[in-house]
């Protein structure tokens, strides 16, 4: 009698998001409005029209927002999915100096050498192709300054998220540098990630993406010099790995 062959157990979440695990997707080479698995964020949840998220991340956000609202917490999405071209427009504007960095710094004039300029821009902005915002999993809430979340309504919001966001699948990738993470972007208290998808894509990036894939924008030659994949894309909190 031959023993019946046992089939390996399948992780349904991994299988569900397998179609996202391509270089083009993780680098944002697509149009969010044309993807059936993305959804436009209603204006009542955002500070403007025209933003998109992956449907599963959006549904989890809606549940979280409803819970927060009951406790007097107002979650406002300031930024969501950004494809390669969108991220490139941000990067190029900062690179040329037409868009100032924090403190009103003109990166083009203050940092004439490409290595220094890229390093400074990447304190808070990803190179095109290297942003978690490409994935439709990551959203920015309410303000783009950490100080907002350190007092008043901002602190109340942040404390609520720290306590409750994980219930809905969200985590914060860019915590303060220290024992939790030693490299990468500066702390961003506004940036939260839907982990059931983002973890799978992080693993895919770790095994597949190379710094050499990052090209087609000013300063791209610095990607390898800065170790963008290892130090920035994977330079995230251990809690979201």
Phi, psi and omega in degrees: 000126180270129179293132180298130181293131180271133178277140179294147177292140181252129173284108187295329179293316179298315181297321182298322185256013181300326183294342179278346187275072175226154179299317180300318182292308185295339177267001175079023180273067178197169177252113183307322183293344182261359181265132180289339180268006175249158182221144176288135181278122179301148184301333182294343180256355190226170179268000177194165175278165172094007178261153184228158173217161168297141185303319182293320177295320179296314181299321178293320177299317181301318177297317180294319180297319180297319179293317179296319182300324179296339180255015177078018180259126181254111177265120180241120179284122179261334177204146182223234182294133175227119181280181183304312184295322178296313180295324178297321180296322177293311182298312182296323179294319178289323180297318182280343181093357179289339173241121186282151174277177179305136182085008178076020183284131172269105186298325182297320182275321184284329182233080182294334179275133188300323181298312181293321181293315179298317180300318182291316179298323184281009170296325182226353183234136180276151169296148174304133183094349185241011184264137173295338178294343176297333193277349182077010183255343190248137182224149177251133183253132160066312183206156181252025178231129181301328184299330179301326185270012184253359178200163175058219183297326180295319178291321178299317178296311182297316180298322179295316180296316180301326182276325192243340187302324182296334178300328184257008176095006183260145177217167184252111184286330187250074176282176177297143179290142182163226181290333182286322176202147188245350184221174174101203183291162175290167180301139177227101182286346182270348190261120182231147189233138177276105193287329180305329175266314187298325178298317179296319181287327175299316178297321179296315178300316182301324184267345191234313186291146176234153178303329181294342177290339183276106183203171178092023178205162181298133178083006182300334181296344180275353183303313181289321181298325181270352182059053187302316181300307186287316188272335184247301181298318180262003178275059185242170181301139177299336183289343181250006178278000000 
